[in-house]
């Protein structure tokens, strides 16, 4: 994988979630897992309707944008796209890792070997999302492997996952308490 410091991203995702009230109660691993699966389901729905992010248009608008423009343009050009939902999936995994103090990539598990890339490359989008759900429900402790699989899929499909994570975290920092939701 790239040179991303995943533990720094983990800490940032967890801090944003805490700052917005998401860890005030006793969140269970089942709730956290279900929210990850929900993000994958939302990604499938975005794929079904062909909702893709318009990264270049967004970047062009951001050259002279302020906070309001960022939120408005993000809602119009990025939010609820396949890429945004995959970023949300990883952010939820990062947040859970922060909550459980999981050291990501402690053993440098890489799922981007040629053999595994060829396997992932053959998956349809829905099969890929199902594969991620299957791994999570069987082995929640292998979060770094799931992140690697998502990263690999994005890399194979020319999705800049890190860029999308960064933008979504910035967007999340500007959102209201619990993003206006119950949990």
Beta strands, then each sheet from edge to edge (+ up, - down):
end
